[in-house]
Amino acid sequence: MRLEDATILVVDDEPELREIFAAWLNRKGCTVLIAANGVEALGILEKAKVDVLVSDIRMPVMGGVPLIREIYARKLIIPSIIFVSGFGDIDPREMYGLGVEALMEKPLSRKDLIRALEDSLCERDQLWLTPATAPVEQVVDMVLESVEQAAATCQFQLGRGGCCFTSNFPLTEGRVIGLSIQFDVDGLSVMAQGVVRWFDRASSQAGVSFLYLNPSCRNWVVAAMREQACRSFVPQCCCDDSDALAAIDTGSSLPELNLVPAT
């Protein structure tokens, strides 16, 4: 979908910021709706079709996270969610896990907001076509048994816009990395570039959003992402097998993973 054809709901308790965002988006020709908090936003969403929600996180009456949870509870349809916040202590695992596609810090530029909106409206098969312009400093290289087995043992999981995997090397948030993940039984691979959104030392899990998918893996990855029942943009690996969880806690089931400098 083109931005000029989209309906954007802007939710923020700062009147000046709502007006600025509305002016920016009106210049692009899209329809803009505004709300001062989550309760006002829910009233709009009950009546209007919205393509992208752009919301502050901390607001009086109802903030961004309770708003998203209530949207899901009411089974309202929001294709894309972008969070904008002036606070630096937001947990990216929770936000991306809720389905948020972008976390943006205030103050932000019109150019950055427009780019995030255009990406969120783009069809999945049109995303991740171009290699990252930022330098790739490291490549995560690992071999797993199969996609199903990796998900069952908390080693790898796809979301709607990225993946989570278990890593015995700490990864730096915000760094652009390469991924070379092979699934032997399936004969599949994930050859990609992405941004590290979070790394949790307690679980040895990393969350990465994709920037580029190699043509060799593109079709199956995009198809698998479309089939995801989860709402998460970048998921957290999870499983119900207590033996698998215990093994991961002790580090005994970590896959053989190499972290090598990019060439």
C-alpha positions in Angstrom: 0.0 0.0 0.0 1.2 3.5 -0.8 1.4 6.0 2.1 -0.9 8.4 0.3 -3.6 5.8 0.3 -3.3 4.9 4.0 -5.1 5.9 7.1 -2.8 6.7 10.0 -3.9 7.0 13.6 -1.5 9.2 15.7 -1.9 8.8 19.5 0.1 11.2 21.8 -0.7 13.2 24.9 1.3 16.2 23.6 -1.0 18.4 21.4 2.0 20.1 19.6 3.4 16.7 18.6 0.1 15.5 17.3 -0.2 18.6 15.2 3.3 18.3 13.9 2.8 14.6 12.9 -0.5 15.4 11.3 1.0 18.2 9.3 3.8 16.0 8.1 1.5 13.2 7.0 -1.1 15.5 5.5 1.6 16.7 3.2 2.0 13.1 1.9 -1.7 12.9 1.1 -2.7 10.3 3.6 -5.7 10.4 6.0 -4.7 11.3 9.5 -6.7 10.6 12.7 -5.6 11.8 16.1 -6.1 10.8 19.7 -4.7 12.1 23.1 -4.5 8.7 24.8 -5.4 5.0 24.4 -9.0 5.3 25.4 -9.6 7.9 22.7 -7.7 5.7 20.2 -10.0 2.7 21.0 -13.1 4.8 20.3 -11.7 5.7 16.9 -10.6 2.1 16.1 -14.0 0.8 16.9 -15.4 2.9 14.1 -12.7 3.5 11.5 -10.3 1.3 9.5 -6.7 2.2 10.3 -3.7 1.0 8.4 -0.9 2.1 10.8 -1.0 3.1 14.5 1.7 5.6 15.5 1.6 5.8 19.3 3.4 7.2 22.3 4.1 4.7 25.0 3.6 6.6 28.2 0.4 8.6 28.3 -2.1 9.4 31.0 -5.5 7.5 31.1 -4.1 4.7 28.9 -0.6 4.2 27.5 0.6 2.5 24.4 1.2 -1.0 25.8 -2.3 -1.3 27.5 -3.7 0.1 24.2 -2.1 -2.7 22.2 -3.3 -5.4 24.6 -6.8 -4.0 24.5 -6.8 -3.9 20.7 -6.0 -7.6 20.7 -8.5 -8.4 23.4 -11.2 -6.7 21.3 -10.0 -8.4 18.2 -9.5 -5.1 16.3 -7.4 -5.3 13.2 -4.3 -3.1 13.0 -1.9 -4.2 10.3 1.1 -2.1 11.6 2.1 -0.5 14.8 4.9 2.0 15.4 5.9 3.3 18.9 7.4 6.7 19.5 8.8 7.5 22.9 11.0 10.0 24.7 12.1 7.5 27.3 15.2 5.3 27.0 14.2 2.6 29.4 11.8 0.8 27.1 12.3 -3.0 26.9 12.6 -3.8 23.2 11.8 -7.5 23.8 8.4 -6.7 25.1 7.7 -4.1 22.4 8.7 -6.2 19.4 7.1 -9.2 21.0 3.8 -7.3 21.1 4.0 -6.8 17.4 5.5 -3.3 17.2 7.4 -2.9 13.9 9.5 0.1 14.9 10.6 1.8 18.1 11.5 5.5 17.4 13.0 7.9 19.9 11.7 11.5 20.3 12.6 13.9 18.9 12.5 12.3 15.4 12.6 13.8 11.9 9.9 13.8 9.3 12.1 11.8 7.0 12.6 9.0 9.6 8.9 8.8 10.4 7.9 8.7 6.7 10.5 5.9 6.0 9.2 3.8 8.9 5.6 4.2 7.7 6.4 3.3 4.1 8.3 0.2 5.3 5.4 -0.8 7.5 2.9 -0.5 4.6 5.1 -2.4 2.2 4.2 -6.0 1.3 6.5 -8.5 2.8 7.7 -9.8 -0.6 8.8 -6.3 -1.4 10.8 -5.8 1.7 14.4 -6.8 2.4 15.4 -6.8 -1.3 18.5 -4.6 -0.9 21.7 -5.4 1.1 22.3 -3.1 4.1 24.2 0.1 3.5 25.6 0.0 7.0 28.7 -2.2 7.4 28.2 -5.8 8.6 30.8 -6.3 11.3 30.0 -9.9 12.3 28.4 -13.0 10.8 26.4 -15.5 12.9 27.1 -18.9 11.4 25.3 -22.0 12.8 23.9 -25.3 11.8 20.6 -26.6 13.2 18.7 -29.9 12.7 15.4 -28.6 11.3 13.1 -25.6 11.6 10.6 -27.5 13.6 13.2 -29.0 16.0 14.9 -25.6 16.4 11.6 -24.0 17.4 10.7 -26.8 19.8 14.1 -26.5 21.6 14.1 -22.7 21.7 17.0 -22.4 19.3 15.4 -20.5 16.5 12.0 -18.9 15.8 10.6 -16.6 13.0 8.3 -13.7 13.7 6.6 -11.4 11.2 9.7 -9.2 10.7 12.7 -11.0 12.1 13.9 -13.9 14.2 15.1 -15.0 17.6 17.9 -17.5 18.2 19.9 -18.9 21.0 23.5 -17.7 20.9 26.5 -18.6 23.1 28.1 -15.3 22.0 26.7 -12.0 23.3 25.6 -9.7 20.6 25.5 -5.9 20.7 22.1 -4.1 20.4 21.9 -1.9 17.3 24.7 -3.7 15.5 24.1 -4.8 11.9 25.1 -8.5 11.5 25.0 -11.2 8.9 23.1 -14.5 9.4 24.0 -17.8 8.0 21.7 -20.4 9.6 21.5 -23.9 8.0 18.7 -26.4 8.7 20.2 -29.8 7.7 17.1 -32.0 7.6 15.0 -29.4 5.7 17.7 -28.4 3.3 16.8 -24.8 4.1 18.8 -21.8 5.2 18.4 -18.2 6.4 21.0 -16.1 4.7 20.3 -12.5 5.8 21.4 -9.2 7.2 19.7 -7.7 10.2 19.8 -5.4 13.2 20.2 -6.8 16.7 17.2 -5.5 18.6 18.0 -7.1 21.9 20.2 -9.7 23.6 19.2 -11.4 26.8 22.1 -12.8 28.7 19.9 -14.8 31.1 18.4 -16.9 28.3 21.3 -16.4 25.8 18.7 -15.3 23.2 19.1 -12.6 20.6 16.3 -10.9 18.7 17.1 -9.6 15.2 14.9 -7.7 12.7 15.7 -8.3 9.0 17.2 -5.7 6.7 17.9 -8.0 3.8 17.1 -11.6 2.7 19.2 -13.4 0.2 17.3 -14.6 -2.9 18.4 -18.2 -2.0 16.2 -18.2 1.1 13.7 -15.4 0.4 10.7 -17.4 -0.8 10.5 -19.9 2.0 11.2 -17.3 4.7 8.6 -14.8 3.5 6.1 -17.7 3.1 6.8 -18.9 6.7 6.5 -15.4 8.1 3.1 -15.0 6.5 2.0 -18.2 8.1 3.0 -17.1 11.5 0.1 -17.2 14.0 2.0 -15.1 16.5 1.7 -11.3 16.5 5.3 -10.8 17.3 7.5 -8.8 14.9 10.6 -10.1 16.5 9.7 -13.0 18.8 11.2 -14.5 21.8 12.1 -18.2 21.5 9.8 -20.2 23.7 8.9 -23.9 24.2 6.8 -26.0 26.6 9.4 -28.8 27.0 10.8 -28.5 30.5 13.7 -30.8 29.6 14.7 -28.5 26.7 14.4 -25.5 28.9 16.6 -27.0 31.6 19.2 -28.0 29.0 19.3 -24.4 27.7 19.6 -23.1 31.3 22.8 -25.2 31.7 24.1 -24.4 28.2 24.2 -28.0 27.2 21.9 -27.7 24.2 23.4 -24.6 22.7 23.9 -25.1 19.0 27.4 -24.9 17.5 27.6 -21.2 16.6 30.5 -19.3 15.2 30.7 -15.5 15.4 33.2 -14.4 12.8 34.2 -11.0 11.4 32.5 -10.0 8.2 34.7 -10.0 5.1 
